[in-house]
Amino acid sequence: MPLNLLRFTFLRHWRWALAALLVALLTVAAGRWAEQQELRARMASLRQAADAYTLALHGIIDKYGDLPYVTARHPAVQDLLRHPDDPRLVQAADHYLADVQQRTGAEELYLVDRQGLTLAASNWNDASSFVGHTYRQRPYFQDALQGRRGLFYGVGLTTTQPGLFIAEPVAAQDGILGVVVVKLSLAPLAQAWSRSADPVFLQDARGIIFLSSVSAWLYHAEHPLGAGDLDWLREHSQYGARDHFAPLPWRLSQPADLPTQRLQTPLDGRARDLLAWQTPLPALGWTLTVTGDLGEVWRAREKAQLIALLVSAALLLGLLYWRQRAKRHAEQRRARLEREQEQKLQHSARLASVGEMASTLAHELNQPLMALSNFALAAQQLAPRQDPALLKEALDGVLEQSTRAADIVRRVRAFINPQRASYEPLAVGELFAHVQALLQPELQRAQTRVVRQATDTLPRVRGDRILLEQVLINLIQNAVHAMQASPIGQRRIELSACQAGPMLEVMVADHGPGIPAEALAQVFQPFFSTRPDGLGLGLKICHTIIEAHGGQMRAANRRQGGAAFTFTLPVHP
């Protein structure tokens, strides 16, 4: 083979090999970039969902957390514990507990003596009444009997319905007389989770799922339980008579290329590959897990790789086209001229259509406008003659033709169909009053006063009542915590509102030490907190809620001392 032919063949294959290598590198790089972008978006969505679910869970607990503490101090409760055989005292306590339960919306409320026997209950008149039943094996009872607050999730011994139990001791000068317990249902929370496209669930300290959007996972364990754990569960009947907790049908791993855990499981008859973001809840001893579809990440990578291949193929085709341009120049020029001619024809056709429409509209409007002019001129001439009949006829013609012209214009305006969002009108004063009532026990324990500015003359705002109340609760609780070290006389929280144009400005201010200057710019960032035990989520979620309502939130230190959080809400029209 001649030397020149060998050199030509080598150069041709070398160029194609280099092109293939570049295509492969471009495809891998594009897939990796798209995968990381989608992964970051998924992680941000998971964190936001976990923040919202955590806030909702703590909101339920905070709403009813002080109920047993307040109930334990009622004379009817303490009198019955001192004289448990008095029928009149039993009846008085039963009616008091039932009234409190109906007013607060708690599932059940009951009173237990030191031996664990239920003396009175809000459901005293039901077939499934707690009265006469003993709960001395329950951990919440044992904790409260030791003077601590009891918090326990389990299946009811009497009703077999699960719930969260919060217990407080009934303390007197002569010691602990008994225990008051409130039972809360987390079923609404699970129902809200069920609307999520991906699983959401809560696990206890032993890895047992007790609340989940996937009902088939309930009371399954992440790992096989030891004999000690099983004995404890049987002894305290946490999940009723169950003595077997099957392993969950999943595989949980921590790949090196993912920022969180990967969960692989069969679900709804097909294999699912999920991202699992876990949020520990140390105060409760639970772990909240929110999942997202990992398959979307893989699909984003595959789409990017496909696009990279198509782009590479287009570039290669462009290169081939460049090499053949000399031969095809005449055909391309002829085709380009044909396309330009076709575009000109299409442009002319569009101009003709527009002209026809404009001509038609002008013609339609010209007739009623000319008629209006004629009728108006006739009315002007008839006015001195004082002929009411002719004048009325001319004016009727004016009205008829103006209506016709308006109908023509209305046909053009009919293309516009704006949609308006619907919000519930809320009075800020009612929000202040309701939130203060909810937090009154906590405020009394902290010896903190709340001063509300008069808001009766202010307009209502548009918003979601529950979310806005949660924002106020979070801000007030932060203010209470900030003033723990302040003298009692200075522990004062000010709630005020004023109108600023189309917005209503709400302020929650305290008289504490204020926010450190270096922390002011970070208070609304997730997981940033100035408290050692803070999660750093509350202010971030408050900020997100206010932005979702079309408002803004800011924080600042006051000259007279303390911090002030201000947010705006749109005024209800």
C-alpha positions as CSV (number, residue, x, y, z in Angstrom):
1,M,0.0,0.0,0.0
2,P,1.5,3.4,-0.9
3,L,2.7,5.6,2.0
4,N,0.4,8.5,1.2
5,L,-2.7,6.2,1.2
6,L,-1.7,4.9,4.6
7,R,-1.2,8.4,6.0
8,F,-4.7,9.5,4.7
9,T,-6.4,6.4,6.2
10,F,-4.7,7.0,9.6
11,L,-5.7,10.7,9.7
12,R,-9.3,9.9,8.8
13,H,-9.7,7.3,11.5
14,W,-7.9,9.4,14.1
15,R,-10.3,12.3,13.5
16,W,-13.3,10.1,13.9
17,A,-11.9,8.5,17.1
18,L,-11.3,12.0,18.6
19,A,-14.8,13.1,17.6
20,A,-16.3,10.0,19.3
21,L,-14.2,10.6,22.5
22,L,-15.4,14.2,22.6
23,V,-19.0,13.2,22.2
24,A,-18.7,10.6,25.0
25,L,-17.1,13.2,27.4
26,L,-19.8,15.8,26.5
27,T,-22.6,13.2,27.1
28,V,-21.2,12.2,30.5
29,A,-20.6,15.8,31.6
30,A,-24.1,16.9,30.6
31,G,-25.7,14.0,32.3
32,R,-23.8,14.6,35.5
33,W,-24.6,18.3,35.5
34,A,-28.4,17.7,35.0
35,E,-28.3,15.0,37.7
36,Q,-26.8,17.4,40.2
37,Q,-29.2,20.2,39.3
38,E,-32.2,18.0,39.7
39,L,-30.8,16.5,42.9
40,R,-30.4,20.0,44.4
41,A,-33.9,20.9,43.5
42,R,-35.3,17.7,45.0
43,M,-33.3,18.2,48.2
44,A,-34.6,21.7,48.6
45,S,-38.2,20.5,48.1
46,L,-37.7,17.7,50.7
47,R,-36.3,20.1,53.3
48,Q,-39.1,22.5,52.8
49,A,-41.7,19.7,53.1
50,A,-40.0,18.4,56.3
51,D,-40.0,21.9,57.7
52,A,-43.8,22.2,57.1
53,Y,-44.6,18.8,58.5
54,T,-42.5,19.4,61.6
55,L,-44.2,22.7,62.2
56,A,-47.6,21.1,61.8
57,L,-46.7,18.4,64.3
58,H,-45.3,20.8,66.9
59,G,-48.3,23.0,66.3
60,I,-50.7,20.2,67.4
61,I,-48.6,19.4,70.5
62,D,-48.1,23.1,71.4
63,K,-51.8,23.7,71.0
64,Y,-52.9,21.1,73.6
65,G,-49.6,20.7,75.5
66,D,-50.7,22.9,78.4
67,L,-54.2,21.6,78.7
68,P,-53.5,18.8,81.3
69,Y,-51.4,21.3,83.3
70,V,-54.3,23.8,83.5
71,T,-56.9,21.1,84.1
72,A,-54.9,19.6,87.0
73,R,-55.3,22.9,89.0
74,H,-59.1,22.9,88.9
75,P,-60.8,22.4,92.3
76,A,-63.1,19.7,90.9
77,V,-60.1,17.6,89.9
78,Q,-58.2,18.0,93.2
79,D,-61.4,17.5,95.3
80,L,-62.2,14.2,93.6
81,L,-58.6,12.9,94.1
82,R,-58.9,13.6,97.9
83,H,-62.4,12.1,98.1
84,P,-62.7,9.5,95.3
85,D,-65.8,7.8,96.8
86,D,-68.0,10.9,96.7
87,P,-70.5,10.5,93.8
88,R,-71.2,14.3,93.7
89,L,-67.5,15.0,93.2
90,V,-67.3,12.2,90.5
91,Q,-70.2,13.8,88.6
92,A,-68.7,17.3,88.9
93,A,-65.3,16.1,87.6
94,D,-66.9,14.1,84.7
95,H,-68.9,17.1,83.6
96,Y,-65.9,19.5,83.9
97,L,-63.7,17.2,81.8
98,A,-66.4,16.7,79.2
99,D,-66.9,20.5,78.9
100,V,-63.1,21.1,78.5
101,Q,-62.8,18.4,75.9
102,Q,-65.7,19.8,73.8
103,R,-64.4,23.4,74.1
104,T,-60.8,22.5,73.1
105,G,-61.4,19.8,70.5
106,A,-59.1,17.3,72.3
107,E,-60.0,13.6,71.6
108,E,-60.3,12.7,75.3
109,L,-59.4,14.0,78.8
110,Y,-59.3,11.9,81.9
111,L,-58.2,11.8,85.6
112,V,-56.2,8.9,87.1
113,D,-55.4,8.4,90.8
114,R,-52.0,7.4,92.1
115,Q,-52.8,3.7,91.6
116,G,-53.5,4.2,87.9
117,L,-57.3,3.9,88.2
118,T,-59.4,6.3,86.1
119,L,-61.8,8.2,88.4
120,A,-63.3,10.6,85.8
121,A,-63.2,11.1,82.1
122,S,-64.7,13.3,79.3
123,N,-66.2,10.1,77.8
124,W,-67.8,9.0,81.1
125,N,-71.2,8.5,79.4
126,D,-69.9,6.5,76.4
127,A,-69.8,2.7,76.1
128,S,-66.0,2.9,75.7
129,S,-65.6,5.1,78.8
130,F,-62.2,5.2,80.5
131,V,-63.7,5.3,84.0
132,G,-62.8,2.3,86.1
133,H,-59.9,1.2,83.8
134,T,-56.3,1.2,85.1
135,Y,-53.4,2.6,83.2
136,R,-50.6,2.2,85.7
137,Q,-48.4,0.3,83.1
138,R,-48.4,3.3,80.8
139,P,-45.1,5.3,80.7
140,Y,-46.9,8.6,80.6
141,F,-48.6,7.8,83.9
142,Q,-45.3,6.7,85.5
143,D,-43.5,9.8,84.3
144,A,-46.2,12.1,85.7
145,L,-46.3,10.3,89.0
146,Q,-42.6,11.1,89.3
147,G,-43.4,14.8,88.8
148,R,-42.5,15.0,85.1
149,R,-44.5,15.7,82.1
150,G,-45.5,12.4,80.3
151,L,-45.5,12.2,76.5
152,F,-46.4,8.9,74.9
153,Y,-47.8,7.7,71.5
154,G,-49.6,4.3,71.6
155,V,-52.8,2.4,70.9
156,G,-55.5,3.0,73.4
157,L,-56.1,0.1,75.9
158,T,-59.8,0.7,76.0
159,T,-60.7,2.0,72.5
160,T,-57.8,0.3,70.6
161,Q,-57.5,3.7,68.7
162,P,-54.0,5.2,68.5
163,G,-53.2,8.6,69.8
164,L,-50.7,10.9,71.5
165,F,-51.0,11.0,75.3
166,I,-49.8,14.0,77.3
167,A,-49.9,13.7,81.1
168,E,-49.3,16.2,83.9
169,P,-49.2,15.5,87.7
170,V,-51.9,16.9,90.0
171,A,-49.6,18.4,92.5
172,A,-50.6,19.7,95.9
173,Q,-48.8,20.8,99.1
174,D,-49.1,17.2,100.5
175,G,-47.6,15.7,97.3
176,I,-48.8,14.3,93.9
177,L,-52.5,13.4,94.2
178,G,-52.9,11.9,90.7
179,V,-52.5,12.5,87.0
180,V,-54.5,14.3,84.3
181,V,-54.1,12.9,80.8
182,V,-55.2,14.4,77.4
183,K,-55.4,12.1,74.4
184,L,-54.8,13.7,70.9
185,S,-55.5,12.1,67.5
186,L,-52.8,12.5,64.8
187,A,-55.2,11.1,62.2
188,P,-55.7,14.5,60.5
189,L,-52.0,14.7,60.1
190,A,-51.8,11.3,58.5
191,Q,-54.7,12.2,56.2
192,A,-52.8,15.3,55.0
193,W,-49.8,13.2,54.4
194,S,-51.8,10.8,52.3
195,R,-52.2,13.5,49.7
196,S,-48.4,13.5,49.1
197,A,-47.3,11.7,46.0
198,D,-44.4,10.1,47.9
199,P,-44.3,8.4,51.3
200,V,-44.1,10.4,54.6
201,F,-43.8,8.6,58.0
202,L,-42.9,8.8,61.6
203,Q,-40.8,6.3,63.5
204,D,-40.3,5.8,67.3
205,A,-37.0,5.3,69.0
206,R,-37.0,1.6,68.1
207,G,-37.5,2.2,64.4
208,I,-41.2,1.2,64.4
209,I,-43.4,3.2,62.0
210,F,-46.5,4.4,63.9
211,L,-47.8,7.1,61.5
212,S,-47.5,6.9,57.8
213,S,-49.1,7.9,54.5
214,V,-48.6,4.2,53.5
215,S,-51.0,2.2,55.7
216,A,-49.2,-1.1,54.8
217,W,-46.1,0.1,56.6
218,L,-47.8,0.8,60.0
219,Y,-46.3,-1.1,62.9
220,H,-43.4,-2.5,60.8
221,A,-39.9,-2.1,62.1
222,E,-36.9,-0.9,60.2
223,H,-34.7,-3.6,61.9
224,P,-35.6,-6.8,63.8
225,L,-36.3,-6.0,67.4
226,G,-34.4,-7.6,70.3
227,A,-36.0,-9.5,73.1
228,G,-35.6,-6.5,75.5
229,D,-37.5,-4.2,73.2
230,L,-40.3,-6.7,72.6
231,D,-40.6,-7.3,76.4
232,W,-40.9,-3.5,77.0
233,L,-43.5,-3.1,74.3
234,R,-45.6,-6.0,75.7
235,E,-45.2,-4.7,79.3
236,H,-46.4,-1.2,78.4
237,S,-48.9,-2.3,75.6
238,Q,-47.6,0.6,73.4
239,Y,-49.1,-0.9,70.3
240,G,-51.9,-2.9,71.8
241,A,-51.7,-6.7,71.8
242,R,-49.1,-6.8,69.0
243,D,-46.1,-8.9,69.8
244,H,-44.6,-9.1,66.3
245,F,-43.3,-6.3,64.2
246,A,-42.4,-7.5,60.7
247,P,-39.4,-5.9,59.0
248,L,-40.2,-3.2,56.5
249,P,-40.1,-4.2,52.8
250,W,-37.4,-1.8,51.8
251,R,-33.7,-1.4,51.5
252,L,-32.2,1.8,53.0
253,S,-28.7,2.8,52.1
254,Q,-26.3,5.8,52.0
255,P,-24.6,6.0,48.6
256,A,-21.5,8.1,48.4
257,D,-22.8,10.1,45.5
258,L,-26.1,11.2,47.2
259,P,-26.4,13.8,50.0
260,T,-29.1,11.8,51.8
261,Q,-30.3,8.2,52.1
262,R,-31.7,6.1,49.3
263,L,-34.8,4.0,49.9
264,Q,-35.8,1.2,47.5
265,T,-39.1,-0.5,48.0
266,P,-42.1,-2.0,46.2
267,L,-45.1,0.3,46.3
268,D,-48.4,0.1,44.6
269,G,-47.3,-2.9,42.6
270,R,-44.1,-1.4,41.2
271,A,-40.6,-0.8,42.4
272,R,-39.8,2.7,43.7
273,D,-36.5,4.4,44.1
274,L,-36.7,7.2,46.6
275,L,-34.6,9.9,48.3
276,A,-35.2,9.8,52.1
277,W,-34.7,12.9,54.2
278,Q,-34.8,12.2,57.9
279,T,-35.5,14.9,60.5
280,P,-34.8,13.8,64.1
281,L,-37.3,15.1,66.7
282,P,-35.3,14.7,69.9
283,A,-37.9,16.2,72.2
284,L,-40.3,13.5,71.2
285,G,-37.9,10.7,70.6
286,W,-39.2,10.3,67.0
287,T,-37.8,10.6,63.5
288,L,-39.7,12.2,60.6
289,T,-38.9,10.9,57.1
290,V,-40.0,12.7,53.9
291,T,-39.3,11.0,50.6
292,G,-39.0,12.1,47.0
293,D,-38.8,10.3,43.7
294,L,-35.2,9.5,42.8
295,G,-36.3,8.3,39.4
296,E,-36.8,11.9,38.4
297,V,-33.1,12.5,39.0
298,W,-32.2,9.6,36.8
299,R,-34.6,10.7,34.1
300,A,-33.2,14.2,34.1
301,R,-29.7,12.7,33.6
302,E,-31.0,10.5,30.8
303,K,-32.7,13.4,29.1
304,A,-29.6,15.5,29.3
305,Q,-27.5,12.7,27.9
306,L,-29.9,12.3,25.0
307,I,-29.9,16.1,24.4
308,A,-26.1,16.0,24.4
309,L,-26.0,13.1,21.9
310,L,-28.5,15.0,19.7
311,V,-26.4,18.2,19.9
312,S,-23.2,16.2,19.1
313,A,-25.0,14.5,16.2
314,A,-26.1,17.9,15.0
315,L,-22.5,19.2,15.2
316,L,-21.2,16.2,13.3
317,L,-23.9,16.6,10.7
318,G,-23.0,20.3,10.5
319,L,-19.3,19.3,9.9
320,L,-20.3,17.0,7.1
321,Y,-22.6,19.6,5.7
322,W,-19.7,22.1,5.7
323,R,-17.5,19.7,3.9
324,Q,-20.2,19.2,1.2
325,R,-21.2,22.8,0.9
326,A,-19.4,23.4,-2.3
327,K,-21.5,20.7,-4.1
328,R,-24.8,21.7,-2.5
329,H,-24.4,25.5,-2.6
330,A,-26.6,26.0,-5.7
331,E,-29.4,23.7,-4.3
332,Q,-29.3,25.5,-0.9
333,R,-29.4,28.9,-2.5
334,R,-32.4,27.8,-4.6
335,A,-34.2,26.3,-1.6
336,R,-33.5,29.4,0.5
337,L,-35.0,31.6,-2.2
338,E,-38.1,29.4,-2.3
339,R,-38.4,29.6,1.5
340,E,-38.0,33.4,1.4
341,Q,-40.7,33.6,-1.3
342,E,-43.0,31.4,0.7
343,Q,-42.4,33.5,3.8
344,K,-43.2,36.7,1.9
345,L,-46.4,35.1,0.6
346,Q,-47.4,34.1,4.1
347,H,-46.5,37.5,5.4
348,S,-48.7,39.1,2.7
349,A,-51.5,36.8,3.5
350,R,-51.3,37.7,7.2
351,L,-51.3,41.4,6.3
352,A,-54.3,41.0,4.1
353,S,-56.2,39.2,7.0
354,V,-55.3,41.9,9.5
355,G,-56.4,44.6,7.0
356,E,-59.7,42.8,6.4
357,M,-60.3,42.5,10.2
358,A,-59.5,46.2,10.7
359,S,-61.7,47.2,7.7
360,T,-64.6,45.1,9.1
361,L,-64.2,46.6,12.6
362,A,-64.0,50.1,11.1
363,H,-67.1,49.5,9.0
364,E,-69.0,48.1,11.9
365,L,-68.2,51.0,14.2
366,N,-68.6,53.6,11.4
367,Q,-72.3,52.9,11.0
368,P,-73.4,53.4,14.7
369,L,-71.0,56.4,15.0
370,M,-72.5,58.1,11.9
371,A,-76.0,57.3,13.2
372,L,-75.1,58.8,16.6
373,S,-73.9,62.0,14.9
374,N,-77.1,62.2,12.9
375,F,-79.4,61.6,15.8
376,A,-77.5,64.0,18.0
377,L,-77.8,66.7,15.3
378,A,-81.5,66.1,15.0
379,A,-81.9,66.3,18.8
380,Q,-80.0,69.6,18.7
381,Q,-82.4,71.0,16.0
382,L,-85.5,69.7,17.7
383,A,-84.7,71.1,21.1
384,P,-85.9,74.7,20.3
385,R,-89.2,73.4,18.8
386,Q,-90.1,71.9,22.2
387,D,-91.5,68.8,20.5
388,P,-91.1,66.0,23.2
389,A,-92.1,63.1,20.9
390,L,-89.6,63.9,18.2
391,L,-86.9,64.7,20.7
392,K,-87.5,61.4,22.5
393,E,-87.3,59.5,19.2
394,A,-84.0,61.1,18.4
395,L,-82.6,60.4,21.9
396,D,-83.8,56.7,21.7
397,G,-81.8,56.5,18.4
398,V,-78.7,57.8,20.2
399,L,-79.1,55.2,23.0
400,E,-79.7,52.4,20.5
401,Q,-76.6,53.2,18.4
402,S,-74.4,53.8,21.4
403,T,-75.5,50.4,22.7
404,R,-74.6,48.8,19.4
405,A,-71.1,50.5,19.4
406,A,-70.6,49.2,22.9
407,D,-71.5,45.7,21.9
408,I,-68.9,45.8,19.1
409,V,-66.2,46.9,21.5
410,R,-67.3,44.3,24.0
411,R,-66.7,41.6,21.5
412,V,-63.0,42.6,21.5
413,R,-62.8,42.8,25.3
414,A,-64.4,39.4,25.6
415,F,-61.0,37.8,24.9
416,I,-59.9,38.9,28.3
417,N,-61.0,36.6,31.2
418,P,-59.0,37.5,34.4
419,Q,-59.1,35.1,37.3
420,R,-58.9,36.3,40.9
421,A,-57.8,34.3,43.8
422,S,-60.2,33.9,46.8
423,Y,-59.0,34.5,50.3
424,E,-60.8,34.5,53.7
425,P,-61.2,38.0,55.2
426,L,-59.7,38.1,58.7
427,A,-59.7,40.6,61.5
428,V,-56.2,41.1,63.0
429,G,-57.7,41.8,66.4
430,E,-59.4,38.4,66.4
431,L,-56.2,36.8,65.4
432,F,-54.4,38.5,68.3
433,A,-57.1,37.5,70.8
434,H,-57.2,33.9,69.7
435,V,-53.5,33.4,69.8
436,Q,-53.2,35.1,73.2
437,A,-55.9,32.8,74.5
438,L,-54.0,29.7,73.2
439,L,-50.7,30.8,74.8
440,Q,-52.1,32.2,78.0
441,P,-50.9,29.2,80.2
442,E,-47.4,29.6,78.8
443,L,-47.4,33.3,79.3
444,Q,-48.5,32.9,82.9
445,R,-45.7,30.5,83.6
446,A,-43.2,32.9,82.1
447,Q,-44.8,35.8,84.0
448,T,-45.1,37.7,80.7
449,R,-47.7,40.3,79.8
450,V,-49.1,40.9,76.3
451,V,-50.2,44.4,75.3
452,R,-52.5,44.6,72.3
453,Q,-53.1,47.8,70.4
454,A,-56.7,48.6,69.5
455,T,-57.4,47.2,66.0
456,D,-61.2,47.6,65.7
457,T,-61.0,50.3,63.0
458,L,-58.4,48.5,60.9
459,P,-59.6,46.8,57.6
460,R,-59.5,43.0,57.3
461,V,-56.8,41.2,55.6
462,R,-56.8,38.2,53.2
463,G,-55.2,35.0,54.4
464,D,-55.3,31.6,55.9
465,R,-56.4,31.7,59.5
466,I,-54.4,28.7,60.8
467,L,-51.2,29.6,59.0
468,L,-51.3,33.3,60.2
469,E,-52.1,32.2,63.8
470,Q,-49.1,29.9,63.6
471,V,-46.8,32.8,62.5
472,L,-48.0,34.8,65.6
473,I,-47.6,31.8,67.9
474,N,-44.0,31.3,66.8
475,L,-43.1,35.0,67.1
476,I,-44.7,35.3,70.6
477,Q,-43.0,32.1,71.8
478,N,-39.6,33.4,70.6
479,A,-40.2,36.7,72.4
480,V,-41.1,34.8,75.7
481,H,-37.9,32.8,75.4
482,A,-35.8,36.0,74.6
483,M,-37.0,37.6,77.9
484,Q,-36.4,34.7,80.2
485,A,-33.4,36.5,81.8
486,S,-35.1,39.9,82.0
487,P,-36.7,41.3,85.2
488,I,-40.3,40.3,85.6
489,G,-41.5,43.8,85.4
490,Q,-39.9,44.2,81.9
491,R,-41.4,41.0,80.4
492,R,-43.9,42.6,78.1
493,I,-44.8,41.7,74.5
494,E,-46.5,44.3,72.3
495,L,-48.8,43.4,69.5
496,S,-49.8,46.2,67.1
497,A,-51.0,46.8,63.6
498,C,-51.4,49.7,61.2
499,Q,-52.4,50.3,57.6
500,A,-49.8,51.2,55.1
501,G,-51.5,51.8,51.8
502,P,-52.9,48.5,50.3
503,M,-51.1,46.5,53.0
504,L,-51.6,46.0,56.8
505,E,-48.4,46.0,58.8
506,V,-48.3,43.8,61.9
507,M,-45.6,44.0,64.6
508,V,-44.6,41.7,67.4
509,A,-42.1,43.4,69.8
510,D,-40.4,42.3,73.0
511,H,-38.3,44.0,75.7
512,G,-35.5,41.4,75.7
513,P,-31.8,41.8,74.9
514,G,-32.5,42.0,71.1
515,I,-30.9,40.1,68.3
516,P,-27.0,40.1,68.0
517,A,-26.0,42.3,65.1
518,E,-24.1,39.6,63.4
519,A,-27.2,37.3,63.5
520,L,-29.7,39.8,62.0
521,A,-29.0,38.9,58.4
522,Q,-29.3,35.2,59.1
523,V,-32.5,34.9,61.3
524,F,-34.7,33.8,58.3
525,Q,-32.2,31.2,57.0
526,P,-33.1,27.5,57.6
527,F,-31.4,25.8,60.6
528,F,-30.0,29.0,62.0
529,S,-30.9,29.7,65.6
530,T,-29.5,31.8,68.5
531,R,-31.0,29.3,71.0
532,P,-28.9,26.2,72.0
533,D,-32.0,24.0,71.7
534,G,-33.5,25.6,68.7
535,L,-34.1,23.9,65.4
536,G,-33.7,27.1,63.3
537,L,-36.9,26.3,61.3
538,G,-39.6,28.5,62.8
539,L,-38.7,31.9,61.5
540,K,-37.8,30.4,58.1
541,I,-41.3,28.9,57.8
542,C,-42.9,32.1,59.1
543,H,-41.1,34.0,56.4
544,T,-42.3,31.5,53.7
545,I,-45.9,31.7,54.9
546,I,-45.9,35.5,54.8
547,E,-44.4,35.5,51.3
548,A,-47.0,33.0,50.1
549,H,-49.7,35.5,51.3
550,G,-48.1,38.3,49.2
551,G,-46.4,40.0,52.1
552,Q,-42.9,40.5,53.5
553,M,-41.3,39.9,56.9
554,R,-38.3,41.7,58.5
555,A,-36.5,41.7,61.9
556,A,-34.9,44.7,63.6
557,N,-33.6,45.8,67.1
558,R,-35.5,48.7,68.7
559,R,-33.7,51.7,70.2
560,Q,-35.5,51.3,73.5
561,G,-34.3,47.7,73.7
562,G,-35.7,44.4,72.5
563,A,-36.4,43.0,69.1
564,A,-39.3,43.6,66.7
565,F,-40.6,41.3,63.9
566,T,-42.8,43.1,61.4
567,F,-44.7,41.6,58.5
568,T,-47.2,42.9,55.9
569,L,-50.4,41.4,54.6
570,P,-52.7,42.6,51.7
571,V,-55.9,44.3,52.8
572,H,-59.1,42.5,51.8
573,P,-60.8,44.6,49.1
